[in-house]
């Protein structure tokens, strides 16, 4: 697995570097991050979509604590649909990812909880902007280039499109709409969605299938499924 997990990349894109506050849909980000952990496990050859459910096919730890905790749950639990796993995993996941990024000094936790102790407020401004800069550079190349991006970048672009995170790329109006169309094009060409068969895609069919069913589950949950 990469040094920065897909869920971490989504979170970094969604949080403003200076204010340390999240932008966009809360549930969209949480569903996207849950899907991202599962996609990373598929990329690592640990899970697969079988018979309408997501199941662990190799319970060997990846070395990434958050992903390994999820893998252990899949290995120990009975099979569940992609939609069910997204709902099971999204609760509390953001706090774990934030804590991990703080421990690695990529962001910091600014506690602004009120003196009465009832109104809890935390901000997470960026300490090391290089990590997010690398993510944005990969996405920029994918959006403006002619070549199909690698598996991880194609999966990230697909998740961003699924949860409608285009504004986190600094785009709005027609530019955001154009970016969304390009993200969907990347997804289609990767075999995640659209008419390109998984056999014709440059993405491993096992990975493409996991991404495809997770994207469908996200879009159904958010009410943004493509016609």
C-alpha positions, 0 to 999 in steps of 0.5 A: 500500500502507498505511504498515504492511504486513499482515505487520507488523500480524500480527507486532506482534499476536503479540509481547508489548509488554513482554517482546518475545517471540512468543506462539502458534504459530511456524509459524502466524505465519510462514505467516500473515506469508507470506500477508499479504505476498501479500495486500498484493500482491494488494491492490496489483494486483500478483499474481493467482490463475490456473490454480491458481497465484499469478503476478505480473500487474504487476511495478511495485514498490510501494515497500515493500521486503519486498513488492517483493522477494517480487514480484520472486521471483514475476515471475522464477520459474515459477508455483507453488501458493499452498501452495508459495509460503507455504513458500518465503516463510516462511523468513527473513521474520520476521527481515526484518520485525523488522529493518524495524520496528526500523529505523522505531523501532516496536520495538527489538532487545534482544540477550540472546545468551549469553556463549558465543555459542551460545545466541542470544536476541533480544527485541523490546519495543515502542517506539512502541505507537501502531501496534499500537494502531491495528491493535487498534482496527480489529480491535475495530471489525470484531469488534463492529460490524455493518458489513463492514470494508474490504478490508485489515481483512477480510483481516487478520481472516481471517488471524488466524482462519486461524492461530488468533491469537485469544489475541493479542487478549487473549481466552481460553476462550469469549471466544476462541471467540466471537471466532473465530466472528466472524472467520470470519463476517467472512471469509465475508461478504467472500467469502474463505470460506463461502457468500457468492459473490465477486460478492456481496462488497464485496471485489474478486473478484481479491483475495478469490480470492487470500485464499481460496486462501491461507487454505485453504493455511494451514489445510491446513498447520496441520491446521485446515481447516474441514469 
